[in-house]
Every structure is written in structure tokens, then in C-alpha cells.
Amino acid sequence: MATVARAYGSGIDAVYSGSWNWIDGKVKIALVTSAYSPNQDTDRYWDDVSVYEIANGNGYTTDGKATTGNAISYISGDVPGGTVNLLIPNAVAWTGLTATFRTAIIYYDNGAAYASPIIGYVLYDVDQAPSNQSFVISWASGIAVQISLSTI
């Protein structure tokens, strides 16, 4: 299996309902162990996932790292209805990280795990196990989530 990135259905619903703001600095990326198996249909909030988060310390802080420079772009006419891109143009990096994890979770931190919607994830094909190293996550063209719109 190759490394894959996916969006959670509930995260996309939250985009359309306006219940969180992609660009206000509260979007975070957290790292979780291979014990977590993502379910795009039923997992909704950070508290569905946080029990699998790697331990605090050794270059990692509980609840992950905030993203910076987030933006939203719209491309008209590339598909019927256009495409909306949720961008994270700046890489997220942990320095001196010693941990073993399989998945990076993108979520919106509302201050309480039960109210913080999960947006998407990156599932690596094998455990990642840096030992006192830097670990960097970046997206091609900065696109973290891409939503194709359709016309009715």
C-alpha cells in the first residue's frame, strides 16, 4: 500500500456548514500510532482519535502542531462546478522527534476534543520511526484537501 491522504466526510460537512475557519490559525496536525484505523464515514471529532496520539515529549507536544499560512483557493471550470482547495502552504516540522506513528491527522482545534472536527489524514504505508530527527510534512502545491464541486 502507498501513502495516502484522505478527507473525513464530517470534515467536509463542517467546511460547508461554516462551523470552523480554515485560515484562523486553529488547524493542527497530530501524529497517531498504527493502533488507529481511520474511518472516513464515522470518525468525526478529535476525541474519536486522540486516544491513539503518540506520547508527549521527545520532540512532540500533545495535540500536535498548528499549521501556518493556510488559505482557500477556487479554480473555476476545471471540473463542472469548479474545485475548492484547502491549502497548507508551509511545511509542518517536528525537530528532535523520537516516536513511532503511522498516521498524521489534520483537525480544527476548538479547545475541546469532543468539539474539534477532524478534517483529513495522511496514512503512511509503514510506521514512521524517527529517532531524534526532524520529521516534516508538506503537501504538493500546498494542497491539503481538494474538493471537486458539481453542478446540478
TIRO-2110 file (N, C-alpha, C; in Angstrom, 1 decimal):
// TIRO-2110
0.8, -1.2, 0.0, N, 1, A
0.0, 0.0, 0.0, CA, 1, A
0.9, 1.2, 0.0, C, 1, A
0.5, 2.2, -0.7, N, 2, A
1.3, 3.5, -0.8, CA, 2, A
0.7, 4.5, 0.3, C, 2, A
1.5, 5.5, 0.6, N, 3, A
1.0, 6.5, 1.5, CA, 3, A
-0.2, 7.2, 0.8, C, 3, A
-1.3, 7.4, 1.6, N, 4, A
-2.5, 8.0, 1.1, CA, 4, A
-2.9, 9.2, 2.0, C, 4, A
-3.6, 10.1, 1.3, N, 5, A
-4.2, 11.2, 2.1, CA, 5, A
-5.7, 11.2, 1.7, C, 5, A
-6.5, 11.4, 2.8, N, 6, A
-8.0, 11.4, 2.6, CA, 6, A
-8.6, 12.4, 3.5, C, 6, A
-9.8, 12.8, 3.1, N, 7, A
-10.6, 13.7, 3.9, CA, 7, A
-11.7, 12.9, 4.6, C, 7, A
-12.1, 13.4, 5.8, N, 8, A
-13.2, 12.8, 6.6, CA, 8, A
-14.5, 13.4, 6.1, C, 8, A
-15.5, 12.6, 5.9, N, 9, A
-16.8, 13.2, 5.5, CA, 9, A
-17.3, 14.3, 6.4, C, 9, A
-17.2, 14.1, 7.7, N, 10, A
-17.6, 15.1, 8.6, CA, 10, A
-16.8, 16.4, 8.5, C, 10, A
-15.6, 16.3, 8.2, N, 11, A
-14.7, 17.5, 8.0, CA, 11, A
-15.2, 18.3, 6.8, C, 11, A
-15.6, 17.6, 5.7, N, 12, A
-16.1, 18.3, 4.6, CA, 12, A
-17.4, 18.9, 4.9, C, 12, A
-18.3, 18.2, 5.6, N, 13, A
-19.6, 18.8, 6.0, CA, 13, A
-19.3, 20.1, 6.8, C, 13, A
-18.3, 20.0, 7.7, N, 14, A
-18.0, 21.2, 8.6, CA, 14, A
-17.6, 22.4, 7.7, C, 14, A
-16.9, 22.1, 6.6, N, 15, A
-16.5, 23.2, 5.7, CA, 15, A
-17.7, 23.9, 5.2, C, 15, A
-18.6, 23.1, 4.7, N, 16, A
-19.8, 23.7, 4.1, CA, 16, A
-20.8, 24.3, 5.1, C, 16, A
-20.8, 23.9, 6.3, N, 17, A
-21.7, 24.4, 7.3, CA, 17, A
-21.1, 25.7, 7.9, C, 17, A
-19.8, 25.9, 7.7, N, 18, A
-19.2, 27.1, 8.2, CA, 18, A
-18.9, 27.0, 9.7, C, 18, A
-18.8, 25.8, 10.3, N, 19, A
-18.6, 25.6, 11.7, CA, 19, A
-17.2, 25.8, 12.2, C, 19, A
-16.2, 25.9, 11.2, N, 20, A
-14.9, 26.3, 11.6, CA, 20, A
-14.2, 27.1, 10.4, C, 20, A
-13.1, 27.7, 10.8, N, 21, A
-12.5, 28.6, 9.8, CA, 21, A
-11.1, 28.1, 9.5, C, 21, A
-10.9, 27.7, 8.3, N, 22, A
-9.6, 27.1, 7.8, CA, 22, A
-8.4, 28.0, 8.0, C, 22, A
-8.6, 29.3, 8.0, N, 23, A
-7.5, 30.3, 8.0, CA, 23, A
-7.2, 31.0, 9.3, C, 23, A
-7.9, 30.6, 10.4, N, 24, A
-7.8, 31.4, 11.6, CA, 24, A
-6.7, 30.9, 12.6, C, 24, A
-5.8, 29.9, 12.2, N, 25, A
-4.7, 29.5, 13.0, CA, 25, A
-5.0, 28.4, 13.9, C, 25, A
-6.2, 27.8, 13.9, N, 26, A
-6.6, 26.7, 14.8, CA, 26, A
-6.5, 25.3, 14.1, C, 26, A
-6.0, 25.2, 12.9, N, 27, A
-5.9, 23.9, 12.2, CA, 27, A
-4.6, 23.3, 12.7, C, 27, A
-4.6, 22.1, 13.1, N, 28, A
-3.4, 21.4, 13.7, CA, 28, A
-3.2, 20.1, 13.0, C, 28, A
-2.0, 19.6, 13.1, N, 29, A
-1.6, 18.3, 12.7, CA, 29, A
-1.1, 17.5, 13.9, C, 29, A
-1.7, 16.3, 14.1, N, 30, A
-1.2, 15.5, 15.2, CA, 30, A
-0.8, 14.1, 14.7, C, 30, A
0.0, 13.4, 15.4, N, 31, A
0.5, 12.1, 15.0, CA, 31, A
0.0, 11.0, 15.9, C, 31, A
-0.5, 9.9, 15.2, N, 32, A
-1.1, 8.9, 16.0, CA, 32, A
-0.5, 7.5, 15.6, C, 32, A
-0.6, 6.5, 16.5, N, 33, A
0.0, 5.2, 16.3, CA, 33, A
-0.8, 4.4, 15.3, C, 33, A
-0.2, 3.3, 14.9, N, 34, A
-0.8, 2.3, 14.0, CA, 34, A
-2.0, 1.6, 14.6, C, 34, A
-2.3, 1.8, 15.9, N, 35, A
-3.5, 1.2, 16.5, CA, 35, A
-4.7, 1.9, 16.0, C, 35, A
-4.6, 3.1, 15.5, N, 36, A
-5.7, 3.8, 14.9, CA, 36, A
-6.0, 3.4, 13.5, C, 36, A
-7.2, 3.1, 13.2, N, 37, A
-7.6, 2.7, 11.8, CA, 37, A
-8.7, 3.8, 11.4, C, 37, A
-8.3, 4.7, 10.5, N, 38, A
-9.2, 5.8, 10.1, CA, 38, A
-10.5, 5.2, 9.5, C, 38, A
-11.6, 5.9, 9.8, N, 39, A
-12.9, 5.6, 9.2, CA, 39, A
-13.4, 6.9, 8.8, C, 39, A
-13.4, 7.2, 7.5, N, 40, A
-13.8, 8.4, 6.9, CA, 40, A
-15.3, 8.7, 7.1, C, 40, A
-16.1, 7.7, 7.4, N, 41, A
-17.5, 7.9, 7.5, CA, 41, A
-18.0, 8.1, 8.9, C, 41, A
-17.3, 7.4, 9.9, N, 42, A
-17.8, 7.5, 11.3, CA, 42, A
-17.0, 8.4, 12.2, C, 42, A
-15.7, 8.5, 12.0, N, 43, A
-14.9, 9.4, 12.8, CA, 43, A
-15.2, 10.8, 12.5, C, 43, A
-15.5, 11.6, 13.6, N, 44, A
-15.9, 13.0, 13.4, CA, 44, A
-15.1, 14.0, 14.2, C, 44, A
-14.7, 13.7, 15.4, N, 45, A
-14.0, 14.7, 16.2, CA, 45, A
-12.7, 14.2, 16.7, C, 45, A
-11.9, 15.1, 17.2, N, 46, A
-10.5, 14.7, 17.7, CA, 46, A
-10.6, 13.7, 18.8, C, 46, A
-11.7, 13.7, 19.6, N, 47, A
-11.8, 12.7, 20.7, CA, 47, A
-12.1, 11.3, 20.2, C, 47, A
-12.4, 11.2, 18.9, N, 48, A
-12.5, 9.8, 18.3, CA, 48, A
-11.1, 9.3, 18.0, C, 48, A
-10.1, 10.1, 18.0, N, 49, A
-8.8, 9.8, 17.5, CA, 49, A
-7.7, 10.0, 18.6, C, 49, A
-7.9, 11.0, 19.4, N, 50, A
-6.8, 11.4, 20.4, CA, 50, A
-6.3, 10.3, 21.3, C, 50, A
-7.1, 9.3, 21.6, N, 51, A
-6.6, 8.2, 22.4, CA, 51, A
-5.4, 7.5, 21.8, C, 51, A
-5.3, 7.6, 20.5, N, 52, A
-4.2, 6.9, 19.7, CA, 52, A
-3.0, 7.8, 19.5, C, 52, A
-3.0, 9.1, 20.0, N, 53, A
-1.9, 10.0, 19.8, CA, 53, A
-0.7, 9.5, 20.4, C, 53, A
0.5, 9.8, 19.8, N, 54, A
1.7, 9.5, 20.4, CA, 54, A
2.0, 10.3, 21.7, C, 54, A
2.8, 9.8, 22.5, N, 55, A
3.1, 10.4, 23.8, CA, 55, A
3.7, 11.7, 23.7, C, 55, A
3.4, 12.6, 24.7, N, 56, A
4.1, 13.9, 24.8, CA, 56, A
5.5, 13.7, 25.1, C, 56, A
6.4, 14.6, 24.6, N, 57, A
7.8, 14.5, 24.9, CA, 57, A
8.6, 14.0, 23.7, C, 57, A
9.9, 14.0, 23.8, N, 58, A
10.8, 13.6, 22.8, CA, 58, A
10.6, 14.3, 21.4, C, 58, A
10.4, 15.6, 21.5, N, 59, A
10.2, 16.4, 20.3, CA, 59, A
8.7, 16.5, 19.9, C, 59, A
7.8, 16.0, 20.7, N, 60, A
6.4, 16.0, 20.3, CA, 60, A
5.6, 16.7, 21.5, C, 60, A
4.6, 17.5, 21.1, N, 61, A
3.7, 18.1, 22.1, CA, 61, A
2.3, 17.6, 21.9, C, 61, A
1.6, 17.2, 23.0, N, 62, A
0.3, 16.7, 22.9, CA, 62, A
-0.6, 17.7, 22.1, C, 62, A
-1.5, 17.2, 21.3, N, 63, A
-2.4, 17.9, 20.4, CA, 63, A
-1.8, 18.4, 19.1, C, 63, A
-0.5, 18.0, 18.9, N, 64, A
0.1, 18.3, 17.6, CA, 64, A
0.6, 19.8, 17.4, C, 64, A
0.8, 20.1, 16.2, N, 65, A
1.4, 21.4, 15.8, CA, 65, A
0.4, 22.2, 15.0, C, 65, A
0.3, 23.5, 15.2, N, 66, A
-0.6, 24.4, 14.4, CA, 66, A
0.0, 24.6, 13.0, C, 66, A
-0.8, 24.6, 12.0, N, 67, A
-0.4, 24.9, 10.7, CA, 67, A
-0.3, 26.5, 10.5, C, 67, A
0.4, 26.9, 9.5, N, 68, A
0.5, 28.4, 9.3, CA, 68, A
0.3, 28.7, 7.8, C, 68, A
-0.2, 29.9, 7.6, N, 69, A
-0.3, 30.4, 6.2, CA, 69, A
-1.5, 29.7, 5.5, C, 69, A
-2.4, 29.1, 6.2, N, 70, A
-3.5, 28.4, 5.5, CA, 70, A
-4.3, 29.4, 4.6, C, 70, A
-4.8, 28.9, 3.5, N, 71, A
-5.6, 29.7, 2.6, CA, 71, A
-6.6, 28.7, 1.9, C, 71, A
-7.5, 29.4, 1.2, N, 72, A
-8.5, 28.7, 0.4, CA, 72, A
-8.5, 29.2, -1.0, C, 72, A
-8.4, 28.3, -2.0, N, 73, A
-8.5, 28.8, -3.4, CA, 73, A
-9.6, 28.1, -4.1, C, 73, A
-10.1, 28.8, -5.2, N, 74, A
-11.2, 28.2, -6.0, CA, 74, A
-10.7, 28.3, -7.4, C, 74, A
-10.8, 27.1, -8.1, N, 75, A
-10.5, 27.1, -9.5, CA, 75, A
-11.8, 26.9, -10.3, C, 75, A
-12.1, 27.8, -11.1, N, 76, A
-13.3, 27.8, -11.9, CA, 76, A
-13.2, 27.0, -13.2, C, 76, A
-14.1, 26.1, -13.4, N, 77, A
-14.2, 25.4, -14.7, CA, 77, A
-13.3, 24.3, -15.0, C, 77, A
-12.4, 23.9, -14.0, N, 78, A
-11.5, 22.7, -14.2, CA, 78, A
-12.3, 21.4, -14.2, C, 78, A
-13.4, 21.4, -13.4, N, 79, A
-14.4, 20.4, -13.5, CA, 79, A
-15.8, 21.1, -13.4, C, 79, A
-16.9, 20.5, -13.8, N, 80, A
-18.2, 21.2, -13.7, CA, 80, A
-18.4, 21.6, -12.3, C, 80, A
-18.6, 22.9, -12.1, N, 81, A
-18.8, 23.5, -10.7, CA, 81, A
-17.5, 24.0, -10.1, C, 81, A
-16.3, 23.6, -10.6, N, 82, A
-15.0, 24.1, -10.1, CA, 82, A
-14.5, 23.2, -8.9, C, 82, A
-13.4, 23.7, -8.4, N, 83, A
-12.7, 22.9, -7.4, CA, 83, A
-12.3, 23.9, -6.2, C, 83, A
-12.5, 23.5, -5.0, N, 84, A
-12.0, 24.3, -3.9, CA, 84, A
-10.8, 23.5, -3.3, C, 84, A
-9.7, 24.3, -3.0, N, 85, A
-8.5, 23.7, -2.4, CA, 85, A
-8.4, 24.3, -1.0, C, 85, A
-8.2, 23.5, 0.0, N, 86, A
-7.8, 23.9, 1.3, CA, 86, A
-6.3, 23.8, 1.4, C, 86, A
-5.6, 24.9, 1.5, N, 87, A
-4.1, 24.9, 1.3, CA, 87, A
-3.4, 25.0, 2.7, C, 87, A
-2.4, 24.3, 2.8, N, 88, A
-1.4, 24.4, 3.9, CA, 88, A
-0.1, 24.6, 3.2, C, 88, A
0.3, 25.9, 2.9, N, 89, A
1.5, 26.1, 2.1, CA, 89, A
2.8, 25.9, 2.8, C, 89, A
2.8, 26.0, 4.1, N, 90, A
4.0, 25.9, 4.9, CA, 90, A
4.1, 24.5, 5.5, C, 90, A
5.3, 23.9, 5.4, N, 91, A
5.5, 22.6, 6.0, CA, 91, A
5.3, 22.6, 7.5, C, 91, A
4.9, 21.5, 8.0, N, 92, A
4.9, 21.4, 9.5, CA, 92, A
6.0, 20.4, 9.9, C, 92, A
6.8, 20.9, 10.8, N, 93, A
8.0, 20.1, 11.2, CA, 93, A
8.1, 19.9, 12.7, C, 93, A
8.6, 18.7, 13.0, N, 94, A
9.0, 18.4, 14.4, CA, 94, A
10.5, 18.2, 14.4, C, 94, A
11.2, 18.8, 15.3, N, 95, A
12.6, 18.6, 15.4, CA, 95, A
13.0, 17.8, 16.6, C, 95, A
14.0, 17.0, 16.5, N, 96, A
14.4, 16.1, 17.6, CA, 96, A
13.3, 15.1, 18.0, C, 96, A
12.5, 14.7, 17.0, N, 97, A
11.4, 13.8, 17.3, CA, 97, A
11.9, 12.3, 17.4, C, 97, A
11.5, 11.7, 18.5, N, 98, A
11.7, 10.3, 18.7, CA, 98, A
10.3, 9.7, 19.0, C, 98, A
9.8, 8.9, 18.0, N, 99, A
8.4, 8.4, 18.2, CA, 99, A
8.2, 7.4, 17.0, C, 99, A
7.1, 6.6, 17.2, N, 100, A
6.7, 5.7, 16.2, CA, 100, A
5.2, 6.0, 15.9, C, 100, A
4.9, 6.3, 14.7, N, 101, A
3.5, 6.6, 14.3, CA, 101, A
3.2, 6.2, 12.9, C, 101, A
1.9, 6.1, 12.6, N, 102, A
1.5, 5.7, 11.2, CA, 102, A
0.7, 6.7, 10.5, C, 102, A
0.0, 7.6, 11.3, N, 103, A
-1.0, 8.5, 10.6, CA, 103, A
-0.8, 9.9, 11.2, C, 103, A
-0.9, 10.9, 10.3, N, 104, A
-1.0, 12.3, 10.7, CA, 104, A
-2.4, 12.8, 10.5, C, 104, A
-3.0, 13.4, 11.5, N, 105, A
-4.4, 13.8, 11.5, CA, 105, A
-4.4, 15.3, 11.4, C, 105, A
-5.2, 15.8, 10.4, N, 106, A
-5.5, 17.3, 10.3, CA, 106, A
-6.8, 17.5, 11.0, C, 106, A
-6.8, 18.4, 12.0, N, 107, A
-8.1, 18.7, 12.7, CA, 107, A
-8.1, 20.2, 13.1, C, 107, A
-9.3, 20.6, 13.4, N, 108, A
-9.6, 22.0, 13.8, CA, 108, A
-9.7, 22.0, 15.3, C, 108, A
-8.8, 22.7, 16.0, N, 109, A
-8.8, 22.8, 17.5, CA, 109, A
-9.8, 23.8, 18.0, C, 109, A
-11.0, 23.3, 18.4, N, 110, A
-12.0, 24.2, 19.1, CA, 110, A
-11.7, 24.4, 20.6, C, 110, A
-10.7, 23.8, 21.1, N, 111, A
-10.4, 23.9, 22.5, CA, 111, A
-10.8, 22.8, 23.3, C, 111, A
-11.7, 21.9, 22.8, N, 112, A
-12.2, 20.7, 23.4, CA, 112, A
-12.2, 19.6, 22.4, C, 112, A
-11.6, 18.4, 22.7, N, 113, A
-11.5, 17.3, 21.8, CA, 113, A
-12.9, 16.9, 21.2, C, 113, A
-13.9, 16.9, 22.1, N, 114, A
-15.2, 16.5, 21.6, CA, 114, A
-15.9, 17.4, 20.6, C, 114, A
-15.3, 18.7, 20.5, N, 115, A
-15.9, 19.7, 19.6, CA, 115, A
-14.9, 20.1, 18.5, C, 115, A
-13.9, 19.3, 18.4, N, 116, A
-12.8, 19.7, 17.4, CA, 116, A
-12.9, 18.7, 16.2, C, 116, A
-13.5, 19.2, 15.1, N, 117, A
-13.7, 18.3, 13.9, CA, 117, A
-12.4, 17.9, 13.3, C, 117, A
-12.3, 16.6, 12.9, N, 118, A
-11.2, 16.1, 12.1, CA, 118, A
-11.5, 16.3, 10.7, C, 118, A
-10.5, 16.7, 9.9, N, 119, A
-10.6, 17.2, 8.6, CA, 119, A
-10.1, 16.2, 7.6, C, 119, A
-8.9, 15.7, 7.8, N, 120, A
-8.3, 14.7, 6.9, CA, 120, A
-7.2, 14.0, 7.6, C, 120, A
-6.5, 13.1, 6.8, N, 121, A
-5.4, 12.4, 7.4, CA, 121, A
-4.4, 12.0, 6.3, C, 121, A
-3.2, 11.7, 6.7, N, 122, A
-2.2, 11.1, 5.9, CA, 122, A
-1.8, 9.8, 6.5, C, 122, A
-2.1, 8.7, 5.8, N, 123, A
-1.8, 7.3, 6.3, CA, 123, A
-0.6, 6.8, 5.6, C, 123, A
0.5, 6.7, 6.3, N, 124, A
1.8, 6.2, 5.7, CA, 124, A
1.7, 4.7, 5.5, C, 124, A
2.4, 4.2, 4.5, N, 125, A
2.3, 2.8, 4.2, CA, 125, A
3.1, 1.9, 5.2, C, 125, A
4.0, 2.5, 6.0, N, 126, A
4.6, 1.8, 7.1, CA, 126, A
4.8, 2.7, 8.3, C, 126, A
5.0, 2.2, 9.5, N, 127, A
5.3, 3.1, 10.6, CA, 127, A
6.4, 4.0, 10.3, C, 127, A
6.3, 5.2, 10.8, N, 128, A
7.4, 6.2, 10.7, CA, 128, A
8.0, 6.2, 12.1, C, 128, A
9.4, 6.1, 12.1, N, 129, A
10.0, 6.0, 13.4, CA, 129, A
11.3, 6.8, 13.5, C, 129, A
11.2, 8.1, 13.4, N, 130, A
12.4, 9.0, 13.6, CA, 130, A
13.0, 8.8, 15.0, C, 130, A
14.3, 8.9, 15.0, N, 131, A
15.0, 8.8, 16.3, CA, 131, A
15.8, 10.1, 16.5, C, 131, A
15.3, 11.0, 17.3, N, 132, A
16.0, 12.3, 17.5, CA, 132, A
16.3, 13.0, 16.1, C, 132, A
15.3, 13.0, 15.3, N, 133, A
15.4, 13.6, 13.9, CA, 133, A
14.3, 14.6, 13.7, C, 133, A
14.5, 15.3, 12.6, N, 134, A
13.4, 16.2, 12.1, CA, 134, A
12.4, 15.3, 11.3, C, 134, A
11.2, 15.6, 11.4, N, 135, A
10.2, 15.0, 10.6, CA, 135, A
9.3, 16.1, 10.0, C, 135, A
9.1, 16.1, 8.7, N, 136, A
8.5, 17.2, 8.0, CA, 136, A
7.3, 16.7, 7.2, C, 136, A
6.2, 17.4, 7.3, N, 137, A
5.0, 17.1, 6.5, CA, 137, A
4.8, 18.3, 5.6, C, 137, A
4.7, 18.0, 4.3, N, 138, A
4.4, 19.1, 3.3, CA, 138, A
3.5, 18.5, 2.2, C, 138, A
2.8, 19.4, 1.5, N, 139, A
1.8, 18.9, 0.5, CA, 139, A
2.3, 19.5, -0.8, C, 139, A
2.1, 18.6, -1.9, N, 140, A
2.4, 19.1, -3.2, CA, 140, A
1.5, 20.3, -3.5, C, 140, A
2.1, 21.4, -4.0, N, 141, A
1.4, 22.6, -4.3, CA, 141, A
0.7, 23.2, -3.1, C, 141, A
1.0, 22.7, -1.9, N, 142, A
0.3, 23.2, -0.7, CA, 142, A
-1.1, 22.7, -0.5, C, 142, A
-1.6, 21.8, -1.4, N, 143, A
-3.0, 21.4, -1.3, CA, 143, A
-3.1, 20.3, -0.3, C, 143, A
-3.8, 20.5, 0.8, N, 144, A
-4.0, 19.5, 1.9, CA, 144, A
-5.3, 18.8, 1.6, C, 144, A
-6.4, 19.5, 1.2, N, 145, A
-7.7, 18.9, 0.9, CA, 145, A
-8.2, 19.6, -0.4, C, 145, A
-8.7, 18.7, -1.3, N, 146, A
-9.2, 19.3, -2.6, CA, 146, A
-10.6, 18.7, -2.7, C, 146, A
-11.6, 19.7, -3.0, N, 147, A
-13.0, 19.3, -3.1, CA, 147, A
-13.5, 19.7, -4.5, C, 147, A
-13.9, 18.7, -5.3, N, 148, A
-14.5, 19.0, -6.6, CA, 148, A
-16.0, 19.2, -6.4, C, 148, A
-16.4, 20.3, -7.0, N, 149, A
-17.8, 20.7, -6.9, CA, 149, A
-18.5, 20.2, -8.2, C, 149, A
-19.8, 20.0, -8.1, N, 150, A
-20.6, 19.6, -9.3, CA, 150, A
-21.8, 20.5, -9.4, C, 150, A
-22.3, 20.7, -10.6, N, 151, A
-23.5, 21.5, -10.8, CA, 151, A
-24.6, 20.5, -10.9, C, 151, A
-25.8, 21.0, -10.5, N, 152, A
-27.0, 20.1, -10.6, CA, 152, A
-27.8, 20.6, -11.8, C, 152, A
END
